[in-house]
Amino acid sequence: MRSMRSLLGTLARLAAAGIASALLARLLPLAANDPFRGTLLLLPLLLAWAHEIARWTVRQGGRPLAPGGTAGELAGLGLLVLLVLGRSHLGLKRADFVLAAALLLVLACRVARQTFALRPLLGNEGEALPARPSSLFFWLPLFAYLAVLPWAAGHHPPDGDEPYNLLLTHSLAYDFDADLTNNYAHGDWRFFMDRPIGPQPGDPVGSGGELYSRHNDLLPMALAPAYRVAGRLGALATMAALAAALAWLTLRLARHYTPELPGEALAAWAVLAFAPPLLLYSSQVWVEVPAALLTVLALDRILALDDHAWKGKDWLGIGLPVLLLPLLKIRFMLLAAPLVVLGWWYGGRQRRAVWLLGFSLLAVAGSILLYNTLLYKNPLKIHSWEEVEPYQHSLASYALGLSGLFWDAAFGLFGSAPVWLLVLPALFLLLRPGRRALLVHLVVLLTPYLVVVVPRLEWYGGWSPPFRYGLVMLPFCAIALIPLLADRDRPGARALLLALVAATLALTLLWVTMPGWTYNFAHGRTYLLDHLSERLGADVNRLFPSSIRPRTATWAWPLATLVLLPLLWGSGNRERSAGRRGAAAGIWGIVGLLALAAALPLAAARVPTSVVEFEDPQVLKSGGHLHPDRWVIERPRYRGGWVLRVEERLTAPVVPGGRRVRLVLTGELIRNQPVPFYLDLQAGDTLLARWTPHHARSWRRVALGPFDWPAGKPLVLAAHGEHPPGALNGAILDRIELQWLR
């Protein structure tokens, strides 16, 4: 009865805060398009939510928050709100991103303090993790996700598959059908974005001209009720709830692998819940979040079988997620089938259970293939059987795709949040006796999925945040960190841990305040590294790995981190890391991180140039345009290049690696006029060579030199020729290789 009164009190306070937010909408002196308006409107509800989480934490046996810390957070929040409201009068109009980052730091402080306060709710050291963790482990991530939602939604429109999922959601919510003909005609995309969209290539057309989406209906059906009530923000809030549920279920799943390490389980849960990429996906509409949720839900129920016969709740907890997975996306059939095998193994190898579930899954898969055949004339919709046949792909494509999922600077897990690099030393711990169950489950569950996904041309996801296709692995990566964090009492481990956490915090501030920077193009670069290259006038991208544009760093980073990080983690003696020496080790980690950041511009200016990609931002252009178009589908199929026309030039900074150099130019002539065209290659003002192409629309690789290279001079490519009326002649310049001779 007392608990019910407390719950009713919480609901009353949250309702009052909601009313305050509604009243604030009329009183807030900010324009409707002000980037902070949504965040400030939500602030009363967020403050009440944070207070209730802290109150229920103490009520359930957790630690109370220090009043001084809470007062500091409120003071900082109040000051920032005043700066936001008065920024137009204080000359701070261009400080929006700085103010947003400061607000995010206040949020991070609160979330970190509250996370530590939740520690007693997981039990004492050596005790098993609770089979049903407190719901606060769901409400705290949801609080954080909703706090950043207005800013994230306002600073990046839906992209990739998102707008089509939302349009389908709109149709289901208002028309109660999946026919998008009227939605395209009426421009219903205006309810959630400013840019018009049309049917995608490969979308099916009905016999009466009806337009359908190639995306499945299951996720839009789940989003439709909230979308009908609150529009796009309602749908995104539902996605935030799914992400928070994934974090909670992962903590629940951890009891099957490391039940005796509650403190480390809390830390791993926090990394999963509050670090990218899950934090980024919490405010976006992608099927990978519910797919990971269904996978973890089914696996948790499977591991709880413990060789006993399947009961009704087991059929619901295992069978329903398994059957829903291929309805989300047909490729998730590759996750559902291994779950059936694991269910058979942990359910005492009962034939009846596996036959019933297996046949049900085959019926669902067969129905999907038949439906696709009738509607798309292709059982795999827009894909082909060759794409899913492993022998159709080379070993190099597997190596590039697998390394790209983790190491690629634009789309990899480690580039989005360096703290996940701890997975590498954690892998070695999983080989120890007693820790191998997680590794075995990973191999059984994920091998079929990765065999199909990794070698794909679009392994990176296509106009999505990082690690899209690997998101189903993220909960298992988090659980793998738990035994590793139990072995953190070494100087090397503390230094590495603090350095990676600090780097992740810095990048998280950047990704959340500038969400568009997580949607990189598939051209081998990132928004962040492009910005640094442009500011420094040097090629910074070449120092980081890319599986789309393979280079030395593509293989150097995986080899170096696989060897060095486990060695660094295990360096030093445990007894030396206590007290002041432990703090000193952490400080040295921060110093090392700052040293690496300081060395970045130095390395960009000192490492000899071996390749110049002409479309890169550090290359100065007097004219021309990008080739192919920035938004071309499956961009890795094309050579990235720059179109240079008559009387235009490119100037690229060069770091010499010797006194002489041989140049290898890759380009293609574009002949629009029957007049000569030639290209001068210069070191500054000194002419080195002249290329006169003759074969139009054919890629040519031309070796020139060797030449003496004057130190400090840039590489200049200048296009010349006659220019009669009409389209000019030109060339698509892909890249130039510089082979230095001593």
N, C-alpha and C positions, 0 to 999 in steps of 0.2 A: 504493500500500500504506500509505504514511504517512497519507494522507488518510482511508483506511478506518479506521485505528486511532484517529484523532482523532474520527471520527464515532461509532465504538463507545464511545469514552470519554465523549462527550457524552450518548449514550443511557444509559450506565450511571449517570452523575451525575443525569440527569433521573429515571431510575427510582428511584434512592436518595432523591431529593427527594420523589417521589410516595409512597414508603413512609413517609417522615417525616411527610407530610401525613396519611396514613392513621392512623399512630400518634398524631398530635396530636389526632385526633378523639376518642380515648379520654381524653386528658389535659387538654384545654383546659377551664379552669374557667368556661365560659360556657354559658348555657342554650341549648337547641336552637333557641329562637326569637329569640336575640340577633341584632340586625342586623349585627354584625361577625363573627359566627362563621364564615360562609362565606369571608369575605376572609382571616381569620387561618388557617383551615385550608389555604387555597391558598398561603399566604405562602412556605413552603419551596420549593414548585415554582416560584413566580414568581422568587424570589431565584436559584435555580439557572438558570432560563431567562435572566434578565438577564445573569448571569455568562457563560453560553455565547454569547449574542449578542455581548457585548463581546469575548470570546476569538476567535470566528470573524471578527469585523470586522477585528481585527489580522491574523489569519491570511490573510485575503483582500486585504490591502493597505490597510485603513482605519487611522484614527488610534486610538491607545490613549486610554482615558479617564484623566483626571487622578486620581491616587490620593486627593488631598485632597477632590475633589468626591465621590468614591465613599464616603469615610469620613464626610463630612458627611451624605450621604443615609442611610447606615446608622445614624448616630447619631440623626438626626431620626426615622427609622422606628422605631428601638428605643424612643425616648421616647414616641412616639405609641402604640405597642403597649402600653407600661406604663400610659399614661393610659386606654386602652380597657379593659384588664383591671381597672384599679382605679377606674373612674369612679363606680361605685356607692358606694365608700367615700370618694371625694373630693368628693362632691356635684356630680358632672358628669353626672347622668342625662339632663339636657336638652341636653347639648352634643354629642349624636350627630352632628348634621349638621355642626357645626364640626370635629369630629375627622375626619369623612369627607372634608371639604374639605381639611383639612391633609394627610391621606394622599394625596389626589389631587394636591396640589401636589408632594409628594415624587415621585410617579409622573411628573408632567409634567416635573419637573427631569431625571429619569433619561432619559425619552424624548427631550427636547430635546438633551441632551448626546450621546446615542447617535446621534441623527439627524445632528448635525454630524460625528460620527466616521465616518459612512458616506459622507461627501462624496467621498473619493478613489475609491470604487468605481464612480463614474459617469464617470471619466475627467477629463482636463484641459480647461481652457477652450479652446473652439474645436474640440475633438474631438467626434466623433459619440457620442451616447448608446449604450450597449451594446444590442444587439438582444435580449439576454436578461439583464435586470438580476439582480443577486445575489438569492438567495432570502431574504436578510436583510431586504429591503424588503417581504417578506411576513411574516416571523416577528416583526418589531418591532411592526407594527400588531396582529397577533394577540395578542402578549404584552400590549399595552395594553388590548385589548378584553376579554380574559379576566380581567385584573386588576380591571376595574370590573364584570364580569358578576355576581358574587354580590350586591353591593350593589344594582345596578340591578334584578336579578330579584326581590330580596326586598322592594323598596320600591314596586313597581308591578306589579299582576297583569296578565296578558294582557288586551288591550282591542281593540275594533274587530273586525277579521277574525282576529286572532291566536288567540283561544280555539278558533275553529272549524277553523283550520288545524292546531292542536295536537290537537284531538279526532280529526280525520281521520288525523293522524299516529299517534295511539294505536291507532286501529282497524286501520290498515295494519300496524303493528308487532306487534300481538297477535292480531288476528282475521284478518289477511291479506285484508281486504276493505274496501270503502268504505261498507258498510251500517252506519249509525250508530244503528239502532233499539235494539240492546242497549246501546250506549254511553250513550245518553240515559237508558235505563231503569236502568242500574246506577250512574249518576252518575259516569262515568269522568272527568268534568271535575275531580274532586277530586284527581287525580294532578298537576295543574298549576295549580290556582287554588282559591279558597275560595268564590267566588260561583257558584251554579248557572246553567247555561245550557240553553236549549231550542232547537229548530229555528228558523231565521231565516225571516222572511216571504219567500216565493218559493222555499224549498227544495223540491226535487222529492220526490214520494212514489211508490214503486213500485206495481205492480199488486197486490202482496200486502201493501201497507201499509208497505213498507220506507222508512226515512227516509234520505235522502242529503243531502249538502252541496252548495250551489251553487258552492262553491270547487273549483278544479281540483286534481287529484291529484298533479301533478308535483312541486311543492315538498314536500308531505308525504311523498312517496316518497323524496325525497333526505334528509329528516330522520329517517325511520323507523329506520334502523340505529342511529344514535347515540341516538335516543330509547329504543330497546329496551335499550341498555346503561346509559344514565345518566339516563333520564327527561327532564324538561323542560330541565335544565341541559345534557344532551347535545345536544338540538335547538338550544338557543341557542348552544352552542359551535360547532355546524356553521354557523349563521348568521354567527357571528363570523369563521369561516374564509372564508366567501364574501365578506364585506366586506373582509377583508385581501387576498384574491385580486383583488378589484376595484381596490384601491389599487395593487397590484403591476402589474396589467395596464394601468392608466392610465399608469404610468411607462413601461412598454414602448411604449404607443401614442404617447407624446410624441415618440419619435424620428422619427416621420414628419412632424412639424410644426416642432419647434424642436430639432434634434439637436445644435446647437452651444452650448447653454446648460445645462450639467450642474448648476451651482450653483443656478440659478433653477428648474430642473426638480425638484431636491431640495426646495426650499422649497414649490413648488406641490404636490408629492406629500405633504408634511407637512401642509399645510392640508387637503387632501382626506382624509387618513387619520385625523388626530387632532382635527379640529374638527367641530362639528356641521354638517350633520345625519348624516353617515355614522357618526360615533361613537355617536350615539343609536340608529340602526337596527342597529348591530352586535350588539345584545343583544335584538333583537325579531324577530318572524316576519312579514315582509312580502315579497310577491313582487317588489317593486320593486328590491331589492338583486340577486337573481339575474338579473332582466331587464336591469339595467345591466351586469352582468358578461357576459352573453351578447352584448349589443350591442357592447361594447368588444372582446370576443374576436373576433367576426366582422369588425368594422371593421379591426382590426389585421391580420388575415390578408388582408383585401381589399386594403389599401394595400401589402402586401408582394408582391402579384401582379406589379406593375410590367410589365403588358402581356404576361406570359408565359402559356402555356397552363396550365389548371388541372391540378394533380396530385392524387394521392390525399390528401395531407395538407391540400390546399386544400379539397377536398370535406368533409373532416372538420372543419376549422377554420372553414369558412364555412357549409356546408350544415347541419351539426348544430345550431349555435346558432340559425340562421334558422328551422329547423323546430321547435325547442323553444320559441321565444318565444311563439307563439300557444297552445301547450299550457300555458304558465304562466298566461296570462290572454288572453282573446280580443282585448282592446284592443291587445296587443303585436303583433298582426298589422300594425298601422300602423307599427311599427318594422321588422318583418321584410321587408315589401315594398320600402321604400327601400333596404334592404341588398342586395336582389337587383339593383336598378338600379345601385348603386355597384359591386357585384361584376361586372356586365356591363361597366361603363365601364372599370374598372381591370384587367379581365382581357382587354383587347384587343378588346372588343366581340364576343366569341365567342358565336355564336347557340346552339350546342349546350349550352354551360354554362348560359346564362340560361334556355333553354327547359326543361332538365331540372330545375333548381332551382325555376323559376317554377311548373311543373306540379306538382312535389312540394309546394310551399307551398300551391297551390290545392287539392290533394287533402287536405292536412291541414286547411285552413280549411273545405272542404266537409264533411269528416267531422265536424268540431266542430259546424257549423251543423245538420247532419242529426241528430247525437246530441242536441243541445239541443232540436231540434224534437220528437223522439220522447219525450224524458224530461220536458222543461219545457213542451211545447206552444208554445215560443217560441225561435226560433233564437238570440236574444241573451239567453237566460235571463230575467232580471228586467228587462231594459232594452227600449226600443223603438227602431225605426228612426228615429223623429223626433229622438231624442237625439243621433244621429250625423250628422244632416243639417245642414250648416252654415247653410243659409238659414232654419232654424227658430229661430235665435238672433239677437238684436240685436247691434249693434256695441257697445252699452254692456256687454252680458254678456261679450263678448270682452275689452274693456278692463279690466273689473273682475277677471275671472279671471286675465288675464296679469299685471296689476300685483299681484294678490294672491299669485300664486306666488312673487314676489320680495319685495314690500314689506309685505305684510300682517303686522302685529305678532304675530299668533297662529300663522299657518301659513306665512309667507313665509320664503325663504332668508335674507334679510338680517336679519330679526329673530332668527333662531336663532343666527347667527354673523355679526356685522358685518364681519368680514374679507372676506366674499364681496362686499362693496360694491366691492372693487377690480375686479370684473368690469366695472363701468361704464366706467372709463377704459380698461380692456383692450379693450373693443369698438371703440374708435376706432383702436387700433393694428392690429386685424385688418383694417381697411380699406386698410392700406398694401400696396403691391405686394410679393409674396413672403410675405405673411401671410394671404392671403385663402382659402387652401385650407380651413382650419378653419371659417371662416364659411360657405363654400359647403357643406361637409359637414353643418354644423349645419342649414342651411336645407333641404337635401334630406332629411336623415334625420328631423328632428324636426317639420317643418311638418305632415304629415298627423296625427301624434300630437297635437300641440298644438291643431290645428283642432277636434278632437273633444273633448279633455280640458278645455281652457281655459273654454269657455262653460257647462260643466255646472254644475248647481246645487251639486253637491258637488265643486267643483274643488279644495277644500282637503284632500280625502282621507277625512274622516269618522272621528273618534276615532283619529287617528294623530298621530305627531310631525310637525313642519313639513316642507314641501317633498316630500310623499309622491309626488305625480304628476310632480313635476319631477326626481325623483332620477336618472332616466336621463340628464339633462342635466349632472349634477354632474361627471363626469369631464371633459367638454369645458370646463366652466367652469374647472376646475383647470388644464387645458392652456392656456387663454386667458391665465392669469396669468403664464405663463413669460416671454413677451417684455416684458410690463409690468414685471416685477421686474428685468429687465435694465436698465431705464431709471429706477432708483430713486435715482440719485445727485443728487438735488435736495433742497433743504430742505423744500419742500412735500410731496414724495413720502415722505421719511423721517418727517416729522411725522404725515402721514396713516396711513402704514403702522404706526407704533408705536401710535398711538391706537386703530386698529381691532384690532390684535393684542391690546392690553391689554383692550379691551372684550370681545373674543371669549373671552379667558381667564377673565374674571370670569363671563360668562354660562355658559361650559362648566362651571365649578365648580358653578354653581347648577343647571344642567340635570342633571348627573350625580348630584349629592347629593340632588336632589329630582326624580327622573325623572317623577313624576306631573304636574309643572308643564309638561311638553312636550305633554301631551294636553289641549289647550284645547277648550272647547266652541265651537260655531259660533254665538256670540252677539255677536261684535264686540269681545270683550275678551280679556284674558289673565290667568292666575293671578298673574303678577308685577305687572302694572299694577293689577289689582284689589286686591292687597295694599297697594300704595302709595296707592291712592285711599282705602282704608279707614283707613290710618294717618294720612294727611294731611288727611282730611276734604274732599277736593277731587277733581274729575274729571280724573284723569291720562290715562285711556284716550283722551280726545278729542284729545290732542296727538300721537297715533300713528295710522298708517294702518290701515284695515280695509276690505276689499272685501266683507265680509258686512254691515257697518253703514256704508255710505259716508258720509263727512263731509269737511270741508275738507282734513284731513290726508291723506286717501286720495289726493288728486291733488297736494297741495303737496309731499309727500315725494319722489315720483318725479321731478317737474319740477326740484326743487331739487337732488337728488343727481345727476341726469343732467347738469346744467349745472355745478354747483360742484365736484364731485369731480374730473372731468378737468382743470378749471382749477387746482385746488389741487395735483394731482399734478404738473402741468407747471410750477408756479411756482418761480422761483429759477434760478440758474445752477449747472451741474454742479460747477464748480470750487469753489464756496463750500460745498459740503456735505462736504468732506473734513475729517478730523480733528475738532478740537473743535467746529467749526461744524456738522458732521454730527450729533454727539452733542447739541448744543444744539437742533437741529431736532427730534430725537426727544423731548427733554425738553419742548419746546413742544407737541408732540403730546399728551403725557400731561397737561400743564397744560390744554390745550384740552378734553380728555375730562373731566377733573375739573370744569372750569367748566361744561360742558354738564350734567353730573350735578347740580351745585349749582343750576343754573338751572331744573331740572325742577320742584321744588316751588314756586319763585317764579312760573314761568309758569302752573302749575295754579291758583295763587291770584290771579293778575293778569289773565289772559286772560278777557275777558267771556264769560259763559255764554250760549250761543245755543240749546242743546238740553239738556233733562234727560231721560235714559232712566231710568224709575222702577225698573227691576230692578237698577240699578247699585249697587255696595256702598257708595258714599259717601252714598246716600240712606237715611236712617234710617226704619225701619218699626216701627210699634207692633203690627202684625199683618198678616195676609194671606199670600199665597203666590205663587210664581212661575208665570207662564203663558207658553208651554206648559211641560209637564214638562221638566226638565233633560235627560232622556235621549230626547226625542222624535226620531224619525228625520227627516232632512232638515229640520232646524230652521229654515234660512233661508226656508222656505215660510211660516213663521208670523211674525206680529208678536210681538216680545218684549215682555212687559208684566208688571205686578204686579196681582194681584186684591186690591182694597181693599173690605172689607165694612163694614157699619154699625158706627160707633163706633171705627173704625180710622183712622190717619193716616200720611201720609208727610211727611218733612221733608228738603228738598234744599238744600244750600249753593248760593248764587248769587253770582257775581261780576258786579256791575252794569256795563253798558256805556253808561249814560245815566241821565237822571233819570226818564224815562218809558218804559213798556214795553207792548207789545201781546202777549198770550198766545194761543197757538193749541194747544188741547188735543186729543189724539186718544185716544178711549176707547170702550168698549162696555158697555152696561148688561147686567147679569145679574139678571133678575127671578125670584126664587124665591117671592115673596109678593106678593099684590095690594095692596101698601101703598106709599106714596110713598118715594122715595129721592132724595137730593140730595147734591151735593159742594160744599164750601166751598173756595175758593182764597184763601189768605192770604199776606201778607208779614209773617212773624212772627205777631203777634196781630191785625194789621190785616186786616179782611175786604176783599178786592178784588172778588170776584164769586161767584156761586152758579150752579152748573150743575145743572139738573133734567132728566135724560134721560127720554125716554118710549118710545123704540123699542128693545126688547130684542134682543140678539144681532145687532146691526148696528153696524159701526164708524162713529163720528161724528167729524168734525173741526170743532171749535167755536172760533171766534175771539172773544176777549174783550178789552175795553179800548179804548184805552190807559189805563194807570193811572200815578199817581205811585209811584215805587219808593223806599222808605226804605233808605238805604245800610246795609249790614251785616246785613240781615235775610234769613233763609232763606225759601224757598218752602214753604208748608205746604198740603197737600191733606187735608181732613178729611171723612170720609163720615158722613152722618147719615140718620136715618129711623127708622121704627118697627121693632121687632124682636120680632114674635110668635114662638111656639114653632116650631121647624123651621129649615130653611136660611135664612140671611139674604140680603137683597138686597145687591148690590155692583156693582162696575164693574171691568173690565179696563182699566187705564191703560197705554197704550203709551208715550207721550212728550208733552212739552210744549215748544213752541218759544217762545223769548223774542226778540221783535223790538224792539230798543232804539231809542228815539227821542231825538234830541239836544234 
